[in-house]
Amino acid sequence: MNTGMLWFDNDPKVDIVTKIQRATEYYQSKYGQKPDLCYVNPSMMPEKPARTSGIDLQGNQMVLPNHFWLGVKTSARV
């Protein structure tokens, strides 16, 4: 992912899946396509990391807690 959207959500009443869904819906309405990659702080990763609603969820130390960096994966150039 070369560029993406940074989303902040610190709502303590909502789980991470719902937070990612909110961010995904906003991303799709703003940019016209659905993101397929989301980076979060490793402390926010669920016990069983998996694709969330078709989004590859990955931990990254550069992302602050309660922030979500969403975007589209870049394809490898040949």
N, CA, C and O atoms as a DFTB+ gen file, in Angstrom:
312 C
 N C O
     1  1       0.848      -1.166       0.000
     2  2       0.000       0.000       0.000
     3  2       0.897       1.234       0.000
     4  3       1.703       1.424       0.911
     5  1       0.756       2.054      -1.008
     6  2       1.535       3.281      -1.087
     7  2       0.856       4.433      -0.357
     8  3       1.516       5.214       0.328
     9  1      -0.438       4.537      -0.501
    10  2      -1.200       5.572       0.187
    11  2      -2.404       4.933       0.840
    12  3      -2.820       3.837       0.465
    13  1      -2.955       5.615       1.808
    14  2      -4.113       5.077       2.493
    15  2      -4.805       6.157       3.289
    16  3      -4.429       7.327       3.230
    17  1      -5.807       5.762       4.026
    18  2      -6.568       6.671       4.857
    19  2      -6.361       6.295       6.311
    20  3      -6.469       5.124       6.674
    21  1      -6.065       7.277       7.139
    22  2      -5.895       7.050       8.564
    23  2      -7.211       7.360       9.261
    24  3      -7.779       8.439       9.090
    25  1      -7.686       6.409      10.042
    26  2      -8.978       6.523      10.726
    27  2      -8.740       6.374      12.218
    28  3      -7.969       5.514      12.642
    29  1      -9.403       7.213      13.022
    30  2      -9.282       7.147      14.471
    31  2     -10.627       6.755      15.056
    32  3     -11.654       7.332      14.699
    33  1     -10.627       5.776      15.955
    34  2     -11.858       5.350      16.623
    35  2     -11.475       4.784      17.989
    36  3     -10.896       3.702      18.081
    37  1     -11.803       5.521      19.041
    38  2     -11.479       5.048      20.391
    39  2     -12.731       4.740      21.206
    40  3     -12.705       4.809      22.434
    41  1     -13.815       4.403      20.533
    42  2     -15.070       4.068      21.204
    43  2     -14.894       2.781      22.007
    44  3     -14.711       1.715      21.420
    45  1     -14.946       2.860      23.342
    46  2     -14.718       1.661      24.155
    47  2     -15.877       0.669      24.127
    48  3     -15.723      -0.465      24.580
    49  1     -17.036       1.074      23.603
    50  2     -18.212       0.210      23.586
    51  2     -18.277      -0.694      22.354
    52  3     -19.169      -1.535      22.236
    53  1     -17.318      -0.510      21.433
    54  2     -17.376      -1.220      20.154
    55  2     -16.126      -2.077      19.976
    56  3     -15.030      -1.670      20.360
    57  1     -16.294      -3.265      19.392
    58  2     -15.147      -4.146      19.155
    59  2     -14.399      -3.723      17.894
    60  3     -14.878      -2.885      17.130
    61  1     -13.232      -4.303      17.686
    62  2     -12.366      -3.907      16.573
    63  2     -12.996      -4.200      15.214
    64  3     -12.768      -3.457      14.259
    65  1     -13.772      -5.252      15.113
    66  2     -14.410      -5.589      13.838
    67  2     -15.388      -4.492      13.425
    68  3     -15.433      -4.108      12.256
    69  1     -16.159      -3.995      14.365
    70  2     -17.107      -2.918      14.084
    71  2     -16.376      -1.631      13.717
    72  3     -16.814      -0.896      12.832
    73  1     -15.269      -1.361      14.390
    74  2     -14.480      -0.163      14.088
    75  2     -13.933      -0.220      12.666
    76  3     -13.953       0.776      11.942
    77  1     -13.452      -1.378      12.278
    78  2     -12.925      -1.540      10.918
    79  2     -14.056      -1.426       9.897
    80  3     -13.867      -0.868       8.816
    81  1     -15.214      -1.948      10.235
    82  2     -16.370      -1.853       9.329
    83  2     -16.758      -0.389       9.122
    84  3     -17.044       0.020       7.997
    85  1     -16.770       0.399      10.191
    86  2     -17.082       1.831      10.073
    87  2     -16.087       2.528       9.143
    88  3     -16.468       3.282       8.248
    89  1     -14.813       2.259       9.379
    90  2     -13.757       2.879       8.577
    91  2     -13.858       2.451       7.114
    92  3     -13.660       3.262       6.210
    93  1     -14.165       1.180       6.886
    94  2     -14.292       0.649       5.533
    95  2     -15.447       1.311       4.787
    96  3     -15.313       1.666       3.615
    97  1     -16.565       1.475       5.460
    98  2     -17.719       2.114       4.832
    99  2     -17.401       3.555       4.447
   100  3     -17.774       4.004       3.364
   101  1     -16.720       4.273       5.319
   102  2     -16.348       5.653       5.011
   103  2     -15.367       5.695       3.838
   104  3     -15.518       6.498       2.918
   105  1     -14.367       4.824       3.883
   106  2     -13.366       4.765       2.804
   107  2     -14.050       4.519       1.467
   108  3     -13.757       5.184       0.473
   109  1     -14.961       3.557       1.455
   110  2     -15.627       3.200       0.201
   111  2     -16.485       4.354      -0.315
   112  3     -16.523       4.597      -1.521
   113  1     -17.168       5.064       0.570
   114  2     -17.997       6.179       0.110
   115  2     -17.140       7.351      -0.363
   116  3     -17.538       8.081      -1.271
   117  1     -15.974       7.536       0.241
   118  2     -15.107       8.654      -0.126
   119  2     -14.296       8.384      -1.390
   120  3     -14.171       9.260      -2.246
   121  1     -13.741       7.171      -1.512
   122  2     -12.822       6.870      -2.606
   123  2     -13.405       5.973      -3.699
   124  3     -12.755       5.755      -4.722
   125  1     -14.611       5.452      -3.503
   126  2     -15.267       4.675      -4.542
   127  2     -14.789       3.247      -4.699
   128  3     -15.163       2.575      -5.660
   129  1     -13.979       2.773      -3.788
   130  2     -13.568       1.366      -3.813
   131  2     -13.363       0.887      -2.391
   132  3     -13.113       1.669      -1.474
   133  1     -13.475      -0.418      -2.235
   134  2     -13.350      -0.997      -0.909
   135  2     -11.879      -1.283      -0.604
   136  3     -11.176      -1.843      -1.446
   137  1     -11.405      -0.909       0.582
   138  2     -10.027      -1.236       0.943
   139  2      -9.899      -2.739       1.202
   140  3     -10.876      -3.400       1.554
   141  1      -8.693      -3.267       1.024
   142  2      -8.483      -4.687       1.294
   143  2      -7.334      -4.923       2.272
   144  3      -6.920      -6.061       2.493
   145  1      -6.820      -3.829       2.860
   146  2      -5.710      -3.936       3.800
   147  2      -5.902      -2.920       4.915
   148  3      -6.251      -1.768       4.657
   149  1      -5.676      -3.340       6.142
   150  2      -5.789      -2.447       7.289
   151  2      -4.662      -2.742       8.264
   152  3      -4.501      -3.871       8.728
   153  1      -3.879      -1.700       8.569
   154  2      -2.822      -1.812       9.566
   155  2      -3.322      -1.239      10.888
   156  3      -3.962      -0.188      10.918
   157  1      -3.027      -1.933      11.969
   158  2      -3.346      -1.467      13.315
   159  2      -2.131      -1.689      14.197
   160  3      -1.224      -2.441      13.840
   161  1      -2.115      -1.038      15.340
   162  2      -1.059      -1.265      16.308
   163  2      -1.137      -2.724      16.767
   164  3      -2.236      -3.236      16.980
   165  1      -0.005      -3.399      16.922
   166  2      -0.027      -4.808      17.337
   167  2      -0.799      -5.065      18.635
   168  3      -1.323      -6.162      18.831
   169  1      -0.875      -4.082      19.510
   170  2      -1.618      -4.262      20.761
   171  2      -3.120      -4.395      20.521
   172  3      -3.850      -4.839      21.408
   173  1      -3.581      -4.023      19.355
   174  2      -5.004      -4.096      19.030
   175  2      -5.376      -5.353      18.255
   176  3      -6.556      -5.610      18.014
   177  1      -4.384      -6.130      17.868
   178  2      -4.655      -7.326      17.072
   179  2      -5.449      -8.339      17.893
   180  3      -5.127      -8.595      19.053
   181  1      -6.494      -8.917      17.282
   182  2      -7.231      -9.975      17.983
   183  2      -6.347     -11.206      18.159
   184  3      -5.322     -11.346      17.491
   185  1      -6.746     -12.087      19.054
   186  2      -5.949     -13.291      19.328
   187  2      -5.733     -14.127      18.080
   188  3      -4.655     -14.687      17.880
   189  1      -6.745     -14.210      17.250
   190  2      -6.640     -14.982      16.014
   191  2      -6.683     -14.009      14.834
   192  3      -7.759     -13.722      14.310
   193  1      -5.506     -13.494      14.407
   194  2      -5.523     -12.556      13.280
   195  2      -6.064     -13.226      12.023
   196  3      -5.625     -14.304      11.622
   197  1      -7.012     -12.561      11.431
   198  2      -7.635     -13.108      10.231
   199  2      -8.190     -11.963       9.400
   200  3      -8.161     -10.802       9.806
   201  1      -8.695     -12.319       8.230
   202  2      -9.320     -11.302       7.378
   203  2     -10.639     -10.881       8.021
   204  3     -11.446     -11.716       8.431
   205  1     -10.831      -9.600       8.097
   206  2     -12.032      -9.048       8.693
   207  2     -12.870      -8.410       7.596
   208  3     -12.484      -7.385       7.035
   209  1     -13.999      -9.002       7.292
   210  2     -14.884      -8.502       6.229
   211  2     -14.144      -8.348       4.905
   212  3     -14.346      -7.372       4.183
   213  1     -13.290      -9.312       4.591
   214  2     -12.547      -9.252       3.330
   215  2     -11.335      -8.344       3.388
   216  3     -10.744      -8.037       2.352
   217  1     -10.958      -7.912       4.571
   218  2      -9.817      -7.019       4.731
   219  2      -8.712      -7.759       5.466
   220  3      -8.946      -8.383       6.501
   221  1      -7.517      -7.683       4.925
   222  2      -6.358      -8.303       5.543
   223  2      -5.905      -7.396       6.688
   224  3      -5.469      -6.270       6.447
   225  1      -6.003      -7.866       7.909
   226  2      -5.645      -7.094       9.097
   227  2      -4.223      -7.441       9.507
   228  3      -3.907      -8.607       9.743
   229  1      -3.356      -6.420       9.595
   230  2      -1.958      -6.638       9.941
   231  2      -1.523      -5.659      11.028
   232  3      -1.992      -4.522      11.083
   233  1      -0.626      -6.114      11.882
   234  2      -0.074      -5.258      12.920
   235  2       1.116      -4.477      12.398
   236  3       1.903      -4.979      11.596
   237  1       1.241      -3.229      12.866
   238  2       2.354      -2.382      12.466
   239  2       2.647      -1.417      13.608
   240  3       1.768      -0.666      14.032
   241  1       3.886      -1.438      14.109
   242  2       4.287      -0.590      15.237
   243  2       4.161       0.894      14.930
   244  3       4.046       1.700      15.853
   245  1       4.179       1.273      13.660
   246  2       4.123       2.690      13.286
   247  2       2.720       3.287      13.450
   248  3       2.565       4.508      13.454
   249  1       1.709       2.440      13.583
   250  2       0.338       2.907      13.738
   251  2       0.031       3.011      15.236
   252  3       0.243       2.061      15.990
   253  1      -0.464       4.161      15.648
   254  2      -0.791       4.382      17.053
   255  2      -2.033       3.601      17.454
   256  3      -2.874       3.301      16.606
   257  1      -2.162       3.265      18.743
   258  2      -3.383       2.593      19.198
   259  2      -4.629       3.410      18.853
   260  3      -4.600       4.641      18.863
   261  1      -5.704       2.718      18.552
   262  2      -6.993       3.304      18.176
   263  2      -6.986       3.977      16.808
   264  3      -7.930       4.692      16.470
   265  1      -5.945       3.762      16.021
   266  2      -5.860       4.274      14.662
   267  2      -5.881       3.090      13.696
   268  3      -5.391       2.005      14.008
   269  1      -6.450       3.322      12.534
   270  2      -6.568       2.302      11.503
   271  2      -6.089       2.907      10.196
   272  3      -6.596       3.945       9.772
   273  1      -5.128       2.276       9.559
   274  2      -4.597       2.757       8.286
   275  2      -5.108       1.816       7.209
   276  3      -4.641       0.684       7.086
   277  1      -6.074       2.296       6.427
   278  2      -6.730       1.473       5.419
   279  2      -6.306       1.866       4.016
   280  3      -6.000       3.026       3.741
   281  1      -6.294       0.879       3.135
   282  2      -5.968       1.148       1.751
   283  2      -6.095      -0.100       0.906
   284  3      -6.653      -1.112       1.330
   285  1      -5.567      -0.003      -0.294
   286  2      -5.607      -1.106      -1.247
   287  2      -4.193      -1.621      -1.436
   288  3      -3.258      -0.841      -1.615
   289  1      -4.040      -2.928      -1.395
   290  2      -2.716      -3.534      -1.584
   291  2      -2.153      -3.160      -2.940
   292  3      -2.882      -3.065      -3.927
   293  1      -0.858      -2.951      -2.976
   294  2      -0.205      -2.696      -4.255
   295  2       0.184      -4.022      -4.862
   296  3       0.612      -4.935      -4.157
   297  1       0.038      -4.130      -6.161
   298  2       0.435      -5.366      -6.837
   299  2       1.898      -5.282      -7.176
   300  3       2.426      -4.198      -7.424
   301  1       2.552      -6.415      -7.188
   302  2       3.978      -6.457      -7.509
   303  2       4.169      -6.164      -8.994
   304  3       3.499      -6.745      -9.847
   305  1       5.082      -5.267      -9.282
   306  2       5.359      -4.942     -10.678
   307  2       6.393      -5.903     -11.236
   308  3       7.370      -6.255     -10.574
   309  1       6.155      -6.313     -12.461
   310  2       7.052      -7.267     -13.113
   311  2       7.933      -6.549     -14.103
   312  3       8.764      -7.177     -14.759
